[in-house]
Amino acid sequence: MHRLNRSRTARHIASALIALGLATGALAAPPAFDDNDSMRTFIEKYSADERAIGVFYDAAWSEVAMARREALIAEGHAKLAAVNHGDLGRSGRVDYLLMRTKLESDMNEIEQQRRQWDQMREILPFRDAIVSLEEQRSRLEGVDAEEAASFLAGFKQQIKETRGRIEEGKKPADQRKAAGADGGSPIEVSPVVAKRAARAVDELRSTLRQWNEYFAQYIPEFDWWVSAPYAEAQRELDQYAKFLRENIAGIKGQPEDPLIGDPIGREKLVQDLATEWIDYTPEEIVAIGEREFAWCEAEMKKAASELGYDNWRDGLEHVKKLHVGPGEQAALTTELTREAIEFVTSRDMLTVPDLANEIWRQTMLSADSQRTLPFAAYGPQAFLIAYPTSGMAHDDKLMSMRGNNRYFMRIVAPHELIPGHHLQSFFAQRERTYRRTFGTPFLVEGWALYWEMTLWDAGYGATPEQRIGMLFWRMHRAARIIVSMKFQLGEMQPEEMIDFLVDRVGHERLTATSEVRRFIGGDYGPLYQIAYMIGGLQFRALRKECVDSGLMTEKEFHDSILKCGAIPVELIRAELLNQKLGPEGRTSWKWDAR
């Protein structure tokens, strides 16, 4: 009788949702996607053009390359404007908005790249010459070997003069000369710009190498003129990159290196949130992180109390000690992964194809990789395991073992493999593959975090130790929102971020430092760290609309998401609920309505 009443109530809720306009049109369960061939073809052709232009115009920091991308974007806007939006079905409407958002985002990216170049222009005076040489080669214009040799021979003096001006700029204002050591006004270079410029020099060296290798193979006169000045130019560029990286930014490849990031500021954060279809301000996102953190802290206290500890940190310390010894981590992660797969498949929570279950493997991370990946991660069809290597310092070994203990790893396994990233990747390679160009971390990481929440609700944490392991990661995701957003807003420095992770979350200092180095290092987008928890909460809210309301079963809901492609969660919602979105639609979903 209880189940019958719940079913009837669910139908009433579903009817009410439809009547209120929260779901429009006849909703099948699961939804019947109606791919529009014209939009799919449009996206596939544009993506092919984009890749082709990227391959051809590949000189680092090229003005010509940026201009060519801008022209492609303008062409894309014109073609999109010519699409008859009224003829599009459910998937076509979503594809239209995805494409429009991508074009806007790509233009914003180029503008950001130009701003970054303007900050480096004065300290990279050789950029134009290197790019020009490579672009002439790409245009099949041949090469004037003697002229090219003169270009390269001039790099040494250019770099010497620039270094002198930078050194002068490091001095206090009252001690500077009117001009730098080698002429020209002093240049002040921040560690942030120096780090970015050092990477740009490395990229330009690669461009120059590509140019040289092409002509040196078959033009005897070229090698006669260019060989010596080319070798000298490469040495000078290498030393200059080292100077910027070590002397100005202070980065020497050591554990004690300063943590240097490049905050984007509030204006760009607002812009990026809109691109990801997140209708919240940076401040509202921080508030969500703080609320979720408080919930985790309260639950952590409950679990620790069950173990007999008055302070939850003592309970966390107890769990950290429950790690396996050397040589045993791979067997542990295999056991935990199979346990997670059995849990979700036995409850028929989603479809797990036999092949997806067959083709995952494990790989141990190197000590160097663990400088930025102190915990397990996912690679192509592989569970990347973080565990101390024989060459690590003794204290670092102990911290790594504690940070990758049995109960932390128990929830990492489903996050990284099944039902998390591995299953997600499996479907992404087979379903609606044309949408891979729209990839977003709010789907990729949000899906995996959503499963951590869903497994919690399903009773996956049966013991206090298991719940503490789950809560540590959930608290960590909430902390990521707080520290990364405050860093991007200029309200928190890297050392403060580390202290927060150590003092408030319970990280080991080694792992906290590695995490912050990854957060701010530039290899991830500025919103990547918030995408775990925010994306997870979006899916949680969508589940209420689709499953709790009776519109579809849990399995239908999960399978449908996996078939939507890596797109913003708000647009997955539009597709599942068959919303009639117009061509000028913007983010408007207030999913955090607590």
C-alpha positions in Angstrom: 0.0 0.0 0.0 2.9 2.4 0.8 4.5 1.8 -2.6 1.1 2.4 -4.4 0.6 5.7 -2.6 4.1 6.9 -3.5 3.5 6.0 -7.1 0.2 7.9 -7.2 1.9 10.9 -5.5 4.7 10.8 -8.1 2.1 10.9 -10.9 0.4 13.9 -9.3 3.8 15.7 -9.0 4.6 15.0 -12.6 1.3 16.3 -13.8 1.7 19.4 -11.7 5.2 20.0 -13.1 3.9 19.8 -16.7 1.0 22.0 -15.9 3.4 24.6 -14.5 5.5 24.6 -17.6 8.5 22.9 -15.9 8.3 20.2 -18.5 6.8 20.8 -21.9 5.7 18.5 -24.7 5.1 14.8 -24.5 8.0 13.4 -22.4 9.0 9.8 -23.2 10.9 7.9 -20.6 13.7 7.7 -21.5 13.6 10.8 -23.7 13.7 10.1 -27.4 16.5 12.2 -28.8 15.7 13.7 -32.2 19.1 14.7 -33.6 18.8 17.3 -36.3 21.0 16.4 -39.2 21.5 20.0 -40.3 22.8 21.2 -36.8 24.9 18.1 -36.4 26.5 18.6 -39.8 27.0 22.3 -39.1 28.9 21.4 -35.8 30.9 18.6 -37.4 32.1 20.8 -40.3 32.9 23.8 -38.0 34.9 21.5 -35.7 36.8 20.1 -38.7 37.6 23.7 -39.9 38.7 24.6 -36.4 41.1 21.7 -36.2 42.4 22.3 -39.7 43.2 26.0 -38.9 44.8 25.0 -35.6 47.1 22.5 -37.4 48.1 25.0 -40.1 48.4 28.2 -38.1 50.4 26.5 -35.3 53.1 29.1 -34.6 53.1 30.0 -30.9 51.5 33.4 -30.0 50.8 34.2 -33.6 48.8 37.4 -34.4 47.9 35.8 -37.8 46.6 32.7 -36.1 44.4 34.7 -33.7 43.0 36.7 -36.6 42.3 33.6 -38.6 40.4 32.1 -35.6 38.4 35.3 -35.3 37.5 35.1 -39.0 36.3 31.5 -38.5 34.2 32.6 -35.5 32.6 35.4 -37.5 31.8 33.0 -40.3 30.3 30.6 -37.7 28.1 33.4 -36.3 26.8 34.2 -39.8 26.0 30.6 -40.7 24.3 30.1 -37.3 22.1 33.2 -37.9 21.0 31.7 -41.2 19.6 28.5 -39.4 15.8 28.3 -39.3 15.5 27.8 -35.5 11.8 27.1 -35.8 12.6 23.9 -37.8 14.8 22.4 -35.0 13.6 19.7 -32.7 14.6 19.0 -29.1 18.3 18.1 -29.7 18.6 20.7 -32.5 17.6 23.5 -30.2 20.1 22.5 -27.7 22.8 22.1 -30.4 22.0 25.7 -31.6 22.6 27.1 -28.1 25.7 25.0 -27.6 27.2 26.3 -30.9 26.3 30.0 -30.1 27.8 29.7 -26.7 31.0 28.1 -28.1 31.4 30.9 -30.6 31.1 33.5 -27.9 33.4 31.7 -25.6 36.1 31.2 -28.2 36.1 34.9 -29.0 36.4 35.7 -25.3 39.4 33.3 -25.2 41.1 35.1 -28.0 40.6 38.5 -26.3 42.0 37.0 -23.1 45.0 35.7 -25.0 45.6 39.2 -26.5 45.5 40.7 -23.1 48.1 38.2 -21.8 50.3 38.9 -24.8 50.2 42.6 -24.2 51.6 41.9 -20.7 54.5 39.9 -22.3 55.2 41.9 -25.5 58.1 44.0 -24.1 60.0 41.0 -22.7 59.7 38.8 -25.8 61.1 41.0 -28.5 62.1 38.0 -30.7 58.5 36.7 -31.0 57.7 38.4 -34.3 60.9 37.2 -36.0 60.3 33.5 -35.0 56.6 33.6 -35.9 57.4 35.3 -39.2 59.9 32.6 -40.2 57.5 29.8 -39.5 54.5 31.5 -41.2 56.6 32.1 -44.3 57.4 28.4 -44.4 53.7 27.5 -43.9 52.8 29.7 -46.9 55.4 27.8 -49.0 57.4 31.0 -49.6 60.7 29.4 -49.2 63.5 30.9 -47.2 66.3 33.5 -47.6 68.9 31.6 -45.6 71.3 34.6 -45.2 68.5 36.9 -44.0 67.3 34.2 -41.6 70.8 33.8 -40.2 70.9 37.5 -39.5 67.6 37.4 -37.7 68.9 34.6 -35.5 72.2 36.2 -34.8 70.5 39.2 -33.4 68.7 37.3 -30.7 71.6 37.3 -28.4 71.8 41.1 -28.2 68.0 41.4 -28.0 67.9 39.0 -25.0 70.9 40.6 -23.3 69.3 44.1 -23.5 65.9 42.8 -22.3 67.5 40.9 -19.4 69.3 44.0 -18.3 66.1 46.1 -18.3 64.4 43.4 -16.3 67.2 43.2 -13.8 67.1 47.0 -13.4 63.3 46.7 -12.9 63.8 44.4 -9.9 65.7 47.1 -8.0 63.9 49.6 -5.7 62.7 52.6 -7.6 65.3 55.0 -6.0 68.2 52.7 -7.0 67.3 52.4 -10.7 69.2 54.0 -13.4 67.4 56.2 -15.9 67.8 53.4 -18.4 68.4 49.7 -18.0 71.9 48.1 -18.0 71.9 47.8 -21.8 69.7 50.8 -22.7 66.0 51.2 -22.6 63.8 51.9 -19.6 63.6 49.4 -16.7 60.9 46.7 -17.0 59.0 45.4 -14.0 58.0 41.8 -14.4 55.7 40.1 -11.9 56.3 36.4 -11.0 53.0 35.6 -12.7 53.9 37.2 -16.0 57.5 35.8 -15.8 56.1 32.2 -15.4 53.8 32.7 -18.4 56.5 34.3 -20.5 58.9 31.4 -19.7 56.3 29.0 -21.0 55.8 31.2 -24.1 59.6 31.1 -24.7 59.5 27.3 -24.6 56.7 27.3 -27.1 58.6 29.7 -29.4 61.7 27.5 -29.2 59.6 24.6 -30.4 58.3 26.7 -33.3 61.8 27.7 -34.2 62.9 24.0 -34.1 60.1 23.0 -36.4 61.1 25.7 -38.9 64.8 24.7 -38.8 64.2 21.0 -39.1 62.1 21.5 -42.3 64.7 23.4 -44.3 67.9 21.8 -42.9 66.9 18.5 -44.3 67.2 19.3 -48.0 68.7 22.8 -48.6 72.5 22.6 -48.3 72.9 26.4 -48.4 70.4 26.8 -45.6 72.5 24.7 -43.2 75.7 26.5 -44.2 74.2 29.9 -43.2 71.8 29.0 -40.4 73.4 26.1 -38.4 75.6 28.1 -36.1 73.3 31.1 -35.4 70.3 28.7 -34.9 72.2 26.7 -32.3 73.2 29.9 -30.5 69.7 31.3 -30.7 68.3 28.1 -29.1 70.9 28.3 -26.3 70.0 31.9 -25.6 66.3 31.3 -25.6 66.8 28.3 -23.3 68.8 30.4 -20.9 66.3 33.3 -21.1 63.4 31.0 -20.2 65.4 29.7 -17.3 66.2 33.2 -16.2 62.5 34.2 -16.3 61.4 31.0 -14.6 64.0 30.8 -11.9 65.3 34.3 -11.3 62.0 36.2 -11.7 59.3 33.7 -10.9 61.4 31.7 -8.5 60.5 28.3 -9.9 63.4 25.8 -9.8 61.6 22.5 -9.9 61.9 22.0 -6.1 59.3 21.1 -3.6 59.8 24.5 -1.9 59.1 26.4 -5.1 56.7 29.3 -4.7 53.1 28.7 -5.8 52.3 31.2 -8.6 49.0 31.5 -10.2 47.3 33.9 -12.6 43.9 35.1 -11.1 41.4 36.1 -13.8 39.3 38.6 -11.7 35.6 38.9 -11.1 34.6 40.2 -14.6 36.1 37.2 -16.3 34.7 34.9 -13.7 31.2 36.2 -14.4 31.8 35.8 -18.1 33.0 32.2 -17.7 30.1 31.2 -15.5 27.7 32.4 -18.1 29.6 30.4 -20.7 29.1 27.3 -18.6 25.4 28.1 -18.2 25.7 28.8 -14.5 23.2 31.6 -13.4 25.0 32.5 -10.2 27.5 35.2 -9.2 31.0 34.3 -8.0 29.9 35.4 -4.5 26.8 33.2 -4.6 29.0 30.2 -5.7 31.3 30.8 -2.7 28.3 30.9 -0.4 27.1 27.5 -1.8 30.6 26.1 -1.1 30.6 27.4 2.5 27.1 25.9 3.1 28.1 22.5 1.7 31.3 22.6 3.8 29.3 23.3 7.0 27.1 20.3 6.2 30.1 18.0 5.7 31.7 19.2 8.9 28.5 18.5 10.9 28.3 14.9 9.4 32.0 14.4 10.0 31.4 15.1 13.7 28.6 12.6 13.8 30.7 9.8 12.3 33.7 10.6 14.5 31.4 10.5 17.6 30.3 7.0 16.6 34.0 6.0 16.8 34.2 7.5 20.3 36.0 10.8 19.3 34.9 14.2 20.6 36.9 16.0 17.8 36.2 15.0 14.2 39.8 15.5 13.4 40.7 12.7 15.7 38.3 10.5 13.8 39.8 11.5 10.5 43.3 10.7 11.9 42.1 7.3 12.9 40.9 6.6 9.3 44.2 8.0 7.8 46.1 5.3 9.6 44.1 2.5 8.0 46.3 2.3 4.9 47.9 -0.8 3.4 51.6 -1.5 3.2 54.1 -1.3 0.3 53.1 -3.4 -2.6 49.4 -3.8 -1.5 47.7 -0.7 -3.0 47.0 -2.2 -6.4 45.2 -5.2 -4.9 43.2 -2.8 -2.6 42.1 -0.6 -5.4 41.0 -3.6 -7.5 38.9 -4.9 -4.6 37.3 -1.5 -4.0 36.5 -0.9 -7.7 34.8 -4.3 -8.0 32.8 -3.6 -4.9 31.5 -0.3 -6.3 30.6 -1.9 -9.7 28.7 -4.7 -7.9 26.9 -2.1 -5.7 25.5 -0.1 -8.7 24.8 -3.0 -11.0 23.1 -5.2 -8.4 20.7 -2.3 -7.8 20.2 -1.6 -11.5 21.0 2.0 -11.0 22.3 2.5 -14.6 23.5 0.5 -17.6 27.1 -0.8 -17.4 28.0 -2.4 -20.8 30.1 -5.6 -20.5 32.9 -4.1 -22.6 33.1 -1.0 -20.3 33.6 -3.4 -17.3 36.2 -5.4 -19.2 38.6 -2.8 -20.5 39.8 -0.8 -17.5 43.2 -1.2 -16.0 45.4 0.3 -13.3 48.7 2.3 -13.6 50.9 3.5 -10.7 51.8 7.3 -10.8 55.5 8.3 -10.8 56.9 10.4 -8.0 57.1 13.4 -10.3 53.5 13.0 -11.4 52.4 13.0 -7.7 53.8 16.6 -7.4 50.5 17.7 -9.0 48.4 14.4 -8.7 48.8 13.4 -5.0 45.6 11.3 -5.2 44.3 8.7 -7.7 43.0 10.0 -11.1 41.6 8.7 -14.3 43.6 8.2 -17.6 42.5 6.6 -20.8 40.9 3.4 -19.6 43.1 3.4 -16.6 42.8 4.0 -12.8 46.0 6.1 -12.0 47.1 5.1 -8.5 49.0 7.5 -6.3 51.2 5.7 -3.7 54.7 6.3 -2.4 57.6 5.3 -4.6 60.9 4.0 -3.3 62.7 7.2 -4.1 60.4 9.5 -2.0 61.6 11.1 1.2 60.5 9.1 4.3 58.1 11.8 5.5 56.6 12.2 2.1 56.0 8.4 1.9 54.1 8.5 5.2 51.9 11.4 4.1 51.1 9.8 0.8 50.1 6.5 2.4 47.9 8.4 4.9 46.3 10.5 2.1 45.6 7.4 0.0 44.2 5.1 2.8 41.7 2.4 2.4 38.6 4.5 3.2 39.6 7.5 1.2 40.2 5.2 -1.8 36.9 3.4 -1.3 34.9 6.4 -2.7 37.7 7.4 -5.2 37.2 4.1 -7.0 33.6 4.7 -8.2 34.4 8.4 -8.8 37.2 7.5 -11.2 35.9 4.3 -12.9 32.3 3.0 -12.7 29.9 4.7 -12.5 32.2 7.7 -12.8 34.7 8.8 -15.3 35.5 5.5 -17.0 31.9 4.8 -17.8 31.3 8.4 -18.8 34.3 8.2 -21.2 33.0 4.9 -22.6 29.6 6.5 -23.6 31.2 9.8 -24.8 33.1 7.8 -27.4 30.0 6.1 -28.7 27.0 8.5 -28.1 26.5 11.9 -29.8 30.3 12.2 -30.4 29.9 15.4 -32.3 29.2 17.1 -29.0 32.6 16.4 -27.6 33.7 19.8 -28.9 31.5 21.3 -26.2 33.2 19.6 -23.3 32.6 21.0 -19.8 34.0 20.1 -16.4 30.6 20.7 -14.9 29.4 17.5 -16.7 32.7 15.6 -16.5 33.5 16.2 -12.8 29.9 17.0 -11.8 28.8 13.5 -12.9 31.5 11.8 -10.8 30.7 13.9 -7.7 27.0 13.4 -8.2 27.7 9.7 -7.8 29.5 10.2 -4.6 26.3 12.0 -3.3 24.0 9.3 -4.7 26.1 6.5 -3.2 25.9 8.3 0.2 22.1 8.4 -0.1 22.0 4.8 -1.1 23.8 3.7 2.1 27.3 3.0 0.6 28.8 4.4 3.8 27.7 1.6 6.2 30.3 2.2 8.8 31.7 5.4 10.5 35.1 4.8 8.8 33.4 4.5 5.4 31.4 7.7 5.9 34.4 9.6 7.1 36.2 8.5 3.9 33.3 9.7 1.8 32.9 13.0 3.8 36.6 13.9 3.5 36.3 14.1 -0.3 32.9 15.8 -0.2 34.4 18.4 2.2 37.4 18.7 -0.1 35.1 19.5 -3.1 33.4 22.2 -1.1 36.7 23.6 0.0 37.8 23.7 -3.6 35.0 26.1 -4.3 35.9 28.4 -1.5 39.7 28.5 -2.1 39.7 28.5 -5.9 37.0 31.2 -6.3 38.6 33.4 -3.6 42.0 33.0 -5.4 40.5 34.0 -8.8 38.8 37.0 -7.1 42.1 38.0 -5.6 40.9 37.4 -2.0 43.2 34.4 -1.1 46.8 33.7 -1.7 48.3 30.2 -2.4 49.7 29.8 1.1 46.3 30.7 2.6 44.7 28.1 0.3 47.2 25.4 1.6 46.5 26.4 5.2 42.7 26.1 4.6 43.1 22.6 3.1 45.3 21.5 6.0 43.5 23.2 8.9 39.9 23.0 7.8 39.8 19.9 5.7 42.5 17.7 7.3 44.8 17.3 4.3 48.5 16.4 4.8 50.6 19.5 3.9 52.3 17.6 1.1 49.0 16.7 -0.6 47.5 20.2 0.1 50.5 21.8 -1.6 50.3 19.5 -4.6 46.5 20.2 -4.9 47.0 24.0 -4.8 49.9 23.8 -7.3 47.4 22.0 -9.6 44.6 24.5 -8.9 46.6 27.5 -9.9 49.1 26.1 -12.3 47.3 27.0 -15.5 46.8 23.5 -16.8 43.1 23.7 -15.7 40.5 26.3 -16.4 39.7 28.8 -13.6 36.3 27.2 -13.0 37.5 23.6 -13.1 37.8 23.2 -9.3 34.3 24.4 -8.6 32.8 22.1 -11.3 32.9 19.0 -9.1 30.5 20.2 -6.4 28.5 22.7 -8.5 28.0 20.1 -11.3 27.1 17.5 -8.7 24.5 19.7 -7.1 23.0 20.5 -10.5 22.5 16.8 -11.3 21.1 16.3 -7.8 18.5 19.1 -8.5 17.7 17.6 -11.9 17.2 14.2 -10.4 14.5 15.7 -8.2 12.7 17.0 -11.3 13.1 13.8 -13.3 13.2 10.9 -10.9 11.6 12.0 -7.6 8.7 13.4 -9.6 8.1 10.1 -11.4 8.9 11.4 -14.9 11.4 8.6 -15.3 13.1 5.8 -13.4 16.6 6.2 -11.9 18.1 4.0 -14.5 16.4 5.9 -17.4 17.6 9.2 -15.9 21.3 8.1 -15.6 21.3 6.4 -19.0 19.8 9.5 -20.7 22.5 11.7 -19.2 25.2 9.5 -20.5 23.8 9.8 -24.0 23.5 13.6 -23.9 27.2 14.3 -24.4 29.5 16.5 -22.4 27.4 19.7 -22.4 26.3 22.1 -19.6 23.9 20.6 -17.1 21.3 23.2 -17.7 21.2 22.2 -21.4 21.0 18.5 -20.4 17.9 19.6 -18.4 16.5 21.4 -21.4 16.9 18.2 -23.5 15.4 15.8 -20.9 12.5 18.1 -20.2 12.0 19.1 -23.8 12.0 22.8 -23.1 11.2 25.2 -25.9 14.3 27.3 -25.8 14.6 30.2 -28.2 17.7 31.1 -30.2 18.6 33.9 -27.8 18.2 31.7 -24.7 20.6 32.3 -21.8 21.3 30.6 -18.5 18.3 31.1 -16.1 18.1 27.9 -14.1 18.1 28.6 -10.3 18.8 25.0 -9.3 20.0 25.9 -5.8 16.5 26.8 -4.5 16.9 25.6 -0.9 
